[in-house]
Amino acid sequence: MRPETLVRDHTIYACVMGSRAFGLATDGSDTDRRGVFLAPTPLFWRFEKPPTHVDGPLEEQFSWELERFCELALRANPNILECLHSPLVEYVDDTGRELLALREAFLSRQALETFTRYALGQRKKLEADVRSHGAPRWKHAMHLLRLLTSARDLLRTGRLTIDVGDQREPLLEVKRGEVPWPEVESRMSRLAREAEEASHRSPLPAEPDRRRVEDFLIGVRRASALQPGPYDEGVQGVVGARGVGQR
């Protein structure tokens, strides 16, 4: 089965991410699409497994196979968790709704490490730009502030909020280069410090609910295995010829 066919025929959840989901879009903003597809279970019975992700087929479109998506979400991957909480949902089926109902099962205090570790890596790149070119990539600086704010508020409240709300204009000022770099650095340091402080009394559990997510995935795989399709032609015949339990 071709990768684009998996996205076209087996997507369970699709949303818009990036500036449009964050409430930071301007006239020139792209539309970044993200999604989750469920590869039919019989495809996993072959030597060549289905892809864990697919780039395209539309421009600015990227999708993950459900199991890979869940693995990354359980690790508190910032991009994946934000995808689950996008306010701009373009498509969702019954399985996708089950996935969305699990959103809180993926959240934990591990977000402090993953969000701030990612932010630290991005900040080092910005600092390198300042040393080399005298200024950072202001758009990246804006999104780093947004990410740190999101991490702090998640740890404080236990809820992941994507839209920046009344922080839109202050963040766009950073994007336009209207805020001096030392002040931007100061904001980054303050937000990281506040996230660390919030983690000590966060309502979030120490770890995600891995068992609940795994039960969901097993149920979905089992249901998919029972659905007939062109990808499992010959499989039923082989099983029937050998008999259950025979070698």
Backbone bond lengths (Angstrom), bond angles and torsions (degrees), N, CA, C in turn:
res aa  C-N    CA-C-N  psi(-1)  N-CA   C-N-CA  omega(-1)  CA-C   N-CA-C  phi
1 M - - - 1.463 - - 1.533 109.45 -
2 R 1.315 115.31 129.71 1.459 119.68 -177.25 1.530 110.44 -70.14
3 P 1.341 117.21 145.78 1.466 120.21 -178.88 1.527 113.37 -54.32
4 E 1.342 116.59 -43.04 1.464 118.57 -178.57 1.527 111.64 -65.42
5 T 1.348 116.58 -26.89 1.461 120.01 176.87 1.521 110.69 -69.18
6 L 1.321 116.94 -37.45 1.463 120.26 176.61 1.516 110.97 -60.06
7 V 1.332 116.23 -42.23 1.462 120.08 179.79 1.523 110.23 -69.90
8 R 1.324 116.20 -42.80 1.467 119.96 -175.97 1.526 112.29 -67.86
9 D 1.338 116.39 -42.80 1.467 120.24 -170.75 1.518 114.76 -103.02
10 H 1.342 118.00 -14.29 1.465 118.71 -171.94 1.531 113.46 -129.54
11 T 1.320 117.77 17.69 1.465 120.54 175.06 1.524 109.50 -68.69
12 I 1.326 116.35 134.31 1.467 121.00 177.72 1.530 111.59 -108.66
13 Y 1.335 115.70 -17.29 1.465 119.79 -177.68 1.519 108.59 -156.26
14 A 1.314 116.48 132.64 1.465 121.20 177.83 1.518 108.93 -142.61
15 C 1.326 115.73 139.81 1.455 120.42 -177.60 1.521 110.23 -147.22
16 V 1.317 114.99 170.90 1.462 122.43 172.74 1.516 107.82 -102.59
17 M 1.335 116.03 135.06 1.457 121.27 178.04 1.521 109.40 -122.24
18 G 1.326 117.12 -163.75 1.453 120.57 179.65 1.517 112.52 74.15
19 S 1.312 115.67 -156.71 1.462 121.84 -173.34 1.517 113.13 -58.51
20 R 1.336 116.93 -33.48 1.467 118.98 -178.51 1.523 111.30 -67.14
21 A 1.323 117.37 -39.04 1.464 120.31 177.69 1.524 111.48 -73.72
22 F 1.334 116.59 -31.11 1.456 120.55 -177.22 1.533 112.99 -80.03
23 G 1.330 116.73 -8.75 1.465 119.55 -175.77 1.510 112.13 77.93
24 L 1.331 117.16 25.07 1.465 122.44 -177.24 1.527 112.29 -118.48
25 A 1.331 116.99 13.00 1.461 119.89 -176.55 1.526 111.64 -69.30
26 T 1.313 114.58 143.93 1.461 122.25 172.19 1.526 107.20 -124.24
27 D 1.313 116.86 -177.00 1.468 120.35 -175.11 1.525 112.84 -57.65
28 G 1.321 117.66 -32.53 1.457 119.90 -176.20 1.513 115.09 -95.88
29 S 1.326 117.86 9.98 1.469 120.46 -175.44 1.527 111.93 -72.67
30 D 1.347 115.17 140.92 1.456 121.11 174.39 1.529 109.67 -75.61
31 T 1.335 114.76 168.06 1.464 120.63 172.75 1.519 107.70 -110.40
32 D 1.328 115.96 102.89 1.468 122.10 -178.64 1.516 109.57 -88.94
33 R 1.335 116.14 118.38 1.462 120.90 -178.48 1.529 110.28 -106.30
34 R 1.328 115.46 135.69 1.452 121.74 178.12 1.521 109.01 -129.87
35 G 1.328 116.31 150.40 1.452 118.69 -177.92 1.509 113.42 -156.12
36 V 1.315 114.58 172.10 1.457 123.09 178.39 1.525 107.39 -130.58
37 F 1.329 116.69 129.03 1.464 120.43 176.42 1.521 109.46 -118.31
38 L 1.316 114.74 153.36 1.463 121.51 178.96 1.519 108.46 -109.52
39 A 1.316 117.00 104.26 1.466 120.47 177.35 1.529 108.79 -66.96
40 P 1.349 118.64 130.15 1.466 120.63 178.60 1.529 110.91 -54.20
41 T 1.305 115.79 135.88 1.467 121.38 -175.80 1.529 114.14 -53.04
42 P 1.347 120.05 -41.37 1.476 118.65 -179.43 1.526 113.98 -58.66
43 L 1.323 117.92 -21.80 1.467 119.15 178.22 1.527 111.72 -65.31
44 F 1.315 117.32 -25.31 1.464 121.44 -179.50 1.525 112.01 -78.97
45 W 1.330 117.04 -10.38 1.452 120.16 -179.97 1.521 111.50 -83.08
46 R 1.304 116.99 -8.38 1.464 121.10 -179.00 1.531 109.88 -91.96
47 F 1.333 116.05 163.02 1.466 119.68 177.13 1.516 110.90 -62.83
48 E 1.323 116.42 -41.69 1.465 120.35 179.54 1.523 108.78 -88.59
49 K 1.327 116.65 109.53 1.454 122.03 -175.76 1.532 110.69 -80.23
50 P 1.316 116.83 157.35 1.466 119.41 176.09 1.525 110.39 -66.30
51 P 1.315 118.25 157.07 1.466 121.04 -177.81 1.527 111.83 -68.13
52 T 1.320 115.39 151.10 1.464 120.01 176.74 1.527 111.38 -80.61
53 H 1.333 116.70 -17.53 1.462 120.79 178.15 1.523 108.73 -157.95
54 V 1.315 115.05 159.75 1.460 121.29 179.97 1.526 108.38 -136.82
55 D 1.316 115.27 129.97 1.463 121.85 176.17 1.528 107.72 -95.21
56 G 1.325 118.06 117.10 1.455 121.35 -177.91 1.521 110.94 100.38
57 P 1.345 118.68 -163.30 1.465 126.90 5.18 1.534 115.07 -77.30
58 L 1.332 118.34 -18.13 1.457 119.75 176.65 1.516 110.21 -77.52
59 E 1.319 116.45 159.07 1.465 119.93 174.52 1.524 109.26 -66.99
60 E 1.324 115.42 145.50 1.468 121.84 179.60 1.534 111.46 59.31
61 Q 1.343 116.83 30.61 1.464 120.99 178.74 1.524 109.32 -117.82
62 F 1.331 115.99 135.59 1.464 121.40 179.43 1.526 107.73 -145.63
63 S 1.338 116.33 134.29 1.464 120.64 -178.27 1.524 110.66 -132.74
64 W 1.330 115.18 150.08 1.462 122.57 177.19 1.524 110.09 -114.34
65 E 1.330 116.77 145.80 1.457 119.73 168.88 1.525 107.61 -69.25
66 L 1.310 116.96 146.37 1.465 122.04 -170.36 1.527 113.16 -52.95
67 E 1.323 117.68 -45.56 1.469 119.55 -176.98 1.527 111.16 -63.33
68 R 1.323 116.71 -44.23 1.460 120.18 178.74 1.523 110.45 -63.46
69 F 1.316 116.31 -40.30 1.459 121.03 178.86 1.532 110.25 -60.31
70 C 1.325 116.42 -45.36 1.465 120.17 -179.93 1.527 111.68 -65.46
71 E 1.332 116.64 -40.07 1.469 120.10 177.82 1.526 110.79 -57.71
72 L 1.324 116.25 -47.34 1.463 120.63 -178.33 1.523 111.06 -67.99
73 A 1.318 116.94 -37.78 1.460 119.86 178.97 1.527 111.09 -65.52
74 L 1.340 116.85 -38.18 1.465 120.32 178.20 1.524 111.89 -66.24
75 R 1.333 116.19 -23.45 1.466 120.41 176.17 1.528 111.65 -87.26
76 A 1.321 117.00 6.06 1.468 123.00 179.89 1.520 112.21 62.04
77 N 1.343 115.94 37.27 1.461 120.07 175.25 1.519 108.75 -63.08
78 P 1.333 119.07 122.56 1.465 120.79 -175.03 1.524 113.66 -57.40
79 N 1.328 117.81 -45.40 1.463 120.17 -178.07 1.522 111.90 -61.94
80 I 1.323 116.70 -39.05 1.461 121.11 -178.14 1.525 110.60 -71.09
81 L 1.321 117.13 -46.02 1.464 119.81 179.79 1.529 110.95 -61.74
82 E 1.312 116.55 -39.83 1.466 119.04 178.91 1.520 110.87 -66.79
83 C 1.313 117.21 -35.99 1.463 121.04 177.19 1.535 110.24 -59.56
84 L 1.317 116.85 -41.09 1.462 121.30 179.91 1.522 112.59 -65.18
85 H 1.324 116.93 -21.82 1.459 121.16 -175.04 1.523 112.91 -112.38
86 S 1.319 117.34 16.35 1.461 119.90 179.89 1.533 110.72 -61.45
87 P 1.328 117.52 136.13 1.471 119.68 175.70 1.523 112.60 -79.48
88 L 1.334 117.30 -6.71 1.466 121.53 -176.07 1.530 109.96 -112.32
89 V 1.317 116.10 79.57 1.458 121.93 -179.88 1.525 108.71 -88.14
90 E 1.335 116.63 125.26 1.462 121.17 -179.67 1.530 112.43 -96.44
91 Y 1.328 116.70 -28.22 1.467 119.70 -179.73 1.520 109.36 -157.66
92 V 1.327 116.37 141.71 1.463 121.07 173.20 1.521 108.34 -156.71
93 D 1.342 116.49 131.92 1.463 120.13 175.95 1.527 108.61 -105.22
94 D 1.327 116.71 -169.71 1.471 119.39 -175.95 1.528 112.07 -61.64
95 T 1.334 116.78 -41.01 1.469 119.69 178.43 1.518 110.19 -66.94
96 G 1.330 116.96 -38.90 1.453 120.80 176.51 1.515 111.75 -61.73
97 R 1.335 116.71 -37.71 1.465 119.54 178.23 1.528 110.66 -66.78
98 E 1.326 116.47 -35.61 1.469 118.98 174.82 1.522 110.63 -62.98
99 L 1.325 116.11 -40.57 1.466 120.37 178.25 1.521 110.45 -62.69
100 L 1.322 117.29 -45.39 1.460 120.61 -179.92 1.527 111.54 -64.12
101 A 1.320 116.19 -31.99 1.463 119.70 178.24 1.524 111.91 -68.17
102 L 1.335 116.45 -15.71 1.467 121.89 179.67 1.531 112.58 -93.55
103 R 1.310 117.85 4.17 1.469 119.83 -171.89 1.529 113.05 -51.53
104 E 1.316 116.69 -43.63 1.468 119.10 -177.52 1.528 111.80 -69.17
105 A 1.335 117.74 -24.05 1.467 120.60 -179.88 1.531 111.31 -65.89
106 F 1.330 117.02 -23.53 1.468 120.94 -178.92 1.533 112.31 -86.03
107 L 1.314 117.51 -16.93 1.463 120.69 -173.19 1.524 111.62 -84.24
108 S 1.322 115.56 137.45 1.459 120.96 177.28 1.522 109.36 -159.69
109 R 1.319 114.92 175.46 1.468 119.46 178.72 1.527 112.31 -70.14
110 Q 1.336 116.92 -6.23 1.468 119.96 174.01 1.523 110.93 -62.12
111 A 1.318 116.82 -18.24 1.465 120.59 178.69 1.530 111.45 -59.53
112 L 1.319 117.17 -30.20 1.468 118.96 178.56 1.521 110.14 -57.23
113 E 1.321 116.26 -48.42 1.462 120.29 -177.51 1.528 111.59 -68.84
114 T 1.321 117.01 -47.68 1.466 118.48 -173.92 1.522 112.35 -70.38
115 F 1.319 117.50 -43.12 1.464 120.34 -179.70 1.518 110.51 -66.96
116 T 1.333 116.74 -47.67 1.465 118.81 -176.29 1.526 111.92 -72.93
117 R 1.355 117.40 -31.45 1.456 119.63 176.60 1.528 110.46 -65.26
118 Y 1.321 116.08 -43.25 1.463 120.28 176.85 1.527 110.05 -63.43
119 A 1.334 115.79 -42.33 1.465 120.04 -179.64 1.525 110.98 -63.22
120 L 1.332 116.74 -39.22 1.461 119.87 -179.97 1.528 110.72 -63.63
121 G 1.333 116.41 -41.82 1.461 119.44 178.15 1.515 111.92 -62.33
122 Q 1.337 116.34 -41.33 1.460 120.08 178.89 1.528 111.20 -68.54
123 R 1.316 116.32 -35.64 1.467 119.00 179.95 1.523 110.91 -66.28
124 K 1.318 117.24 -38.06 1.474 120.10 178.15 1.524 110.68 -62.23
125 K 1.337 116.66 -37.15 1.460 120.06 177.38 1.535 110.81 -65.64
126 L 1.321 115.83 -40.44 1.468 119.52 178.49 1.527 110.81 -64.99
127 E 1.319 116.31 -41.68 1.468 119.93 179.02 1.521 110.88 -63.76
128 A 1.339 116.51 -36.17 1.471 120.14 176.41 1.519 110.74 -64.85
129 D 1.318 116.92 -37.75 1.470 120.71 177.03 1.529 110.87 -63.63
130 V 1.320 115.69 -40.68 1.471 119.61 179.93 1.520 109.93 -63.43
131 R 1.329 116.47 -42.95 1.459 119.65 179.70 1.534 111.91 -65.85
132 S 1.333 115.87 -37.16 1.468 120.10 -175.27 1.528 113.14 -84.87
133 H 1.335 116.10 -37.40 1.465 119.64 -171.50 1.520 114.22 -122.52
134 G 1.332 116.41 -3.04 1.462 118.87 177.96 1.517 114.47 86.43
135 A 1.324 117.15 -5.42 1.464 120.93 -179.77 1.530 108.60 -157.64
136 P 1.330 117.16 152.37 1.462 120.43 177.47 1.529 110.58 -84.21
137 R 1.300 115.68 175.03 1.472 120.02 168.29 1.523 105.83 -79.66
138 W 1.314 114.92 104.98 1.459 120.01 -169.19 1.529 112.86 -62.39
139 K 1.325 117.39 -35.21 1.468 119.72 178.03 1.521 110.41 -61.40
140 H 1.343 116.35 -41.50 1.456 119.79 179.38 1.526 111.00 -68.26
141 A 1.318 116.16 -35.12 1.464 119.99 176.89 1.532 110.49 -63.36
142 M 1.332 115.91 -41.39 1.463 119.85 177.91 1.524 110.89 -59.84
143 H 1.331 116.70 -48.00 1.460 119.62 -177.29 1.527 111.95 -68.39
144 L 1.315 117.38 -28.62 1.456 119.62 176.79 1.526 110.60 -68.07
145 L 1.319 117.00 -41.57 1.466 120.45 175.00 1.528 110.93 -61.85
146 R 1.316 115.62 -41.57 1.471 119.71 178.56 1.524 110.65 -61.43
147 L 1.332 116.97 -44.08 1.458 121.17 -178.86 1.527 111.41 -63.86
148 L 1.306 116.94 -43.81 1.461 120.42 179.53 1.528 111.46 -64.86
149 T 1.311 116.49 -37.62 1.460 120.19 176.63 1.521 110.38 -64.52
150 S 1.331 115.91 -42.82 1.462 121.04 179.04 1.520 111.19 -61.94
151 A 1.342 116.88 -41.87 1.466 120.89 179.55 1.523 110.88 -64.81
152 R 1.316 116.44 -45.16 1.473 120.00 179.30 1.523 111.00 -59.50
153 D 1.330 116.43 -47.59 1.463 120.12 -177.09 1.525 111.82 -68.53
154 L 1.334 117.14 -34.35 1.460 120.35 175.85 1.521 110.30 -61.27
155 L 1.315 116.69 -46.84 1.461 120.49 -178.93 1.521 111.81 -68.67
156 R 1.303 116.81 -29.77 1.462 119.98 178.66 1.523 112.29 -74.31
157 T 1.329 116.46 -42.27 1.463 120.83 -169.64 1.526 114.39 -108.08
158 G 1.334 116.84 -20.79 1.453 120.00 -174.50 1.513 113.12 83.02
159 R 1.331 116.86 5.63 1.461 121.74 -179.71 1.523 109.58 -123.22
160 L 1.326 115.89 138.70 1.459 121.36 179.30 1.521 108.75 -98.01
161 T 1.328 116.01 114.36 1.460 122.12 -179.75 1.527 108.90 -107.29
162 I 1.334 116.13 130.14 1.452 121.46 -174.73 1.528 112.01 -93.81
163 D 1.320 116.99 -49.34 1.466 120.78 -178.24 1.529 109.88 -67.12
164 V 1.326 116.48 133.33 1.468 120.60 -174.41 1.526 112.68 -78.88
165 G 1.320 118.05 -11.82 1.454 120.76 176.37 1.514 113.56 60.43
166 D 1.337 116.15 -126.75 1.466 120.47 -175.44 1.525 113.10 -75.17
167 Q 1.328 117.07 -0.02 1.464 119.79 175.01 1.524 112.52 -88.35
168 R 1.318 116.64 2.54 1.464 120.16 -177.60 1.525 111.80 -56.31
169 E 1.308 117.73 -54.57 1.467 119.71 -174.43 1.530 112.32 -67.17
170 P 1.347 120.08 -44.62 1.469 118.62 175.74 1.532 113.02 -57.95
171 L 1.320 117.14 -35.88 1.462 119.84 179.14 1.528 111.41 -72.77
172 L 1.321 116.81 -38.63 1.462 119.22 178.07 1.528 111.42 -67.61
173 E 1.316 117.03 -28.44 1.472 120.18 174.49 1.531 109.58 -62.99
174 V 1.318 116.51 -38.55 1.466 120.09 176.66 1.523 109.67 -65.56
175 K 1.319 116.92 -44.41 1.466 121.04 -179.83 1.522 111.10 -59.02
176 R 1.323 117.25 -36.44 1.467 121.33 -178.67 1.526 111.85 -80.61
177 G 1.325 117.25 -1.63 1.463 120.17 179.79 1.508 113.90 76.72
178 E 1.329 116.74 23.22 1.462 120.89 -176.27 1.529 112.73 -90.48
179 V 1.320 116.87 -4.88 1.465 121.23 -179.74 1.524 107.82 -112.30
180 P 1.330 118.97 126.66 1.469 120.86 -179.32 1.525 111.64 -57.78
181 W 1.314 116.18 143.03 1.449 120.81 -178.69 1.535 113.53 -55.48
182 P 1.348 120.00 -42.44 1.469 118.81 178.25 1.533 112.40 -57.85
183 E 1.323 117.08 -36.17 1.467 119.21 178.03 1.529 111.03 -69.38
184 V 1.324 116.13 -39.20 1.463 119.42 176.78 1.529 110.05 -62.20
185 E 1.314 116.77 -43.46 1.466 120.84 176.84 1.523 111.34 -58.81
186 S 1.316 115.34 -42.13 1.460 119.89 179.96 1.524 111.13 -62.58
187 R 1.330 116.30 -40.56 1.467 120.35 178.24 1.527 110.59 -64.29
188 M 1.319 116.35 -41.45 1.462 120.15 179.55 1.523 111.07 -61.68
189 S 1.308 116.58 -45.35 1.460 120.94 -179.51 1.528 111.02 -63.87
190 R 1.330 115.96 -40.86 1.467 119.80 -179.84 1.529 110.94 -65.18
191 L 1.319 116.86 -44.21 1.462 120.22 -179.29 1.530 111.28 -64.93
192 A 1.332 117.60 -40.69 1.463 120.81 177.67 1.525 110.69 -62.94
193 R 1.319 116.04 -40.61 1.467 120.77 178.69 1.534 110.69 -65.63
194 E 1.321 116.92 -41.88 1.461 120.82 179.82 1.533 111.49 -67.28
195 A 1.321 116.58 -34.53 1.473 119.80 176.29 1.522 110.42 -65.31
196 E 1.319 116.49 -42.48 1.463 121.02 178.00 1.526 110.50 -61.22
197 E 1.316 116.84 -44.65 1.468 120.75 179.10 1.521 111.10 -63.83
198 A 1.338 116.77 -40.30 1.466 120.65 -178.82 1.515 111.77 -65.98
199 S 1.323 117.94 -29.93 1.462 120.71 -177.00 1.528 112.44 -64.72
200 H 1.328 117.28 -25.31 1.464 120.70 -176.70 1.528 112.27 -73.21
201 R 1.318 117.81 -22.61 1.465 120.87 179.42 1.533 111.07 -129.74
202 S 1.299 115.84 26.19 1.456 121.03 -177.60 1.533 111.62 -68.20
203 P 1.336 118.01 142.73 1.471 120.85 174.58 1.523 112.84 -74.02
204 L 1.321 117.69 -7.42 1.452 121.33 -179.44 1.529 111.04 -73.23
205 P 1.332 117.91 148.97 1.469 120.66 174.99 1.525 110.34 -71.42
206 A 1.311 116.12 163.52 1.468 120.27 -179.79 1.521 111.44 -65.75
207 E 1.336 117.40 -34.28 1.458 122.21 -177.99 1.521 109.92 -135.69
208 P 1.328 117.60 158.38 1.456 120.52 177.92 1.523 111.04 -72.18
209 D 1.331 116.16 167.70 1.464 121.87 -179.65 1.535 108.46 -88.29
210 R 1.308 115.57 78.08 1.470 121.15 -174.93 1.529 111.63 -62.59
211 R 1.308 118.54 -38.63 1.465 121.82 -177.92 1.528 110.53 -63.42
212 R 1.295 117.24 -42.67 1.467 120.63 -179.98 1.527 111.23 -62.65
213 V 1.324 116.29 -41.90 1.464 120.67 179.21 1.523 110.55 -67.41
214 E 1.332 116.50 -40.71 1.459 120.49 -179.55 1.525 111.13 -65.20
215 D 1.324 117.42 -40.28 1.465 120.61 177.53 1.524 110.53 -61.19
216 F 1.320 116.28 -40.69 1.464 120.92 176.95 1.525 110.65 -60.46
217 L 1.326 116.46 -47.33 1.462 120.87 -177.56 1.525 111.22 -63.94
218 I 1.333 117.65 -42.00 1.461 121.02 178.95 1.528 110.43 -61.96
219 G 1.328 116.09 -43.21 1.452 119.92 179.55 1.521 112.48 -62.33
220 V 1.317 115.82 -40.35 1.462 120.71 179.68 1.527 110.60 -67.36
221 R 1.319 117.39 -43.69 1.454 121.27 178.81 1.545 110.62 -62.69
222 R 1.314 116.54 -41.19 1.466 120.50 -178.98 1.530 109.98 -64.20
223 A 1.327 115.85 -45.69 1.465 119.54 179.68 1.523 111.23 -61.80
224 S 1.321 116.42 -40.05 1.463 120.83 179.74 1.525 111.02 -65.51
225 A 1.329 116.88 -36.81 1.465 120.37 -178.45 1.520 111.77 -65.12
226 L 1.314 117.16 -26.30 1.462 121.46 -177.27 1.522 113.13 -87.24
227 Q 1.328 116.31 -6.25 1.455 120.09 179.50 1.526 110.25 -91.21
228 P 1.334 118.35 124.66 1.468 120.18 179.04 1.514 111.23 -70.05
229 G 1.327 116.09 149.70 1.457 119.73 178.83 1.507 110.09 -166.88
230 P 1.325 117.47 166.12 1.462 121.04 -177.92 1.513 114.10 -65.86
231 Y 1.355 117.75 -20.90 1.456 121.04 -176.97 1.517 112.95 -74.82
232 D 1.374 118.03 -15.17 1.462 118.40 -178.33 1.518 111.64 -112.74
233 E 1.339 117.22 22.63 1.452 119.78 176.38 1.534 109.86 -59.75
234 G 1.291 116.21 131.32 1.457 120.56 179.36 1.515 112.81 93.55
235 V 1.327 117.47 -24.84 1.466 119.22 -178.55 1.518 110.93 -66.24
236 Q 1.374 116.05 -46.77 1.453 118.92 -179.78 1.527 110.73 -60.88
237 G 1.337 116.08 -37.95 1.462 119.68 -179.17 1.509 112.25 -64.40
238 V 1.315 116.05 -40.49 1.465 120.14 179.59 1.513 110.67 -65.07
239 V 1.353 115.86 -44.11 1.462 119.46 -179.89 1.520 110.47 -62.39
240 G 1.352 114.72 -43.88 1.448 118.26 -178.37 1.516 112.80 -64.91
241 A 1.350 116.63 -36.83 1.463 120.28 -178.18 1.517 111.97 -68.89
242 R 1.322 116.11 -36.94 1.466 119.48 -176.12 1.517 111.75 -84.67
243 G 1.332 114.69 -32.16 1.450 118.03 -176.51 1.509 111.21 85.85
244 V 1.302 115.42 148.71 1.457 119.92 -178.08 1.522 109.30 -67.08
245 G 1.322 116.15 130.76 1.453 120.89 175.74 1.518 114.10 87.03
246 Q 1.334 118.16 -9.36 1.451 119.61 179.77 1.528 110.91 -82.87
247 R 1.308 117.88 153.40 1.460 123.78 -178.72 1.514 109.97 -104.53
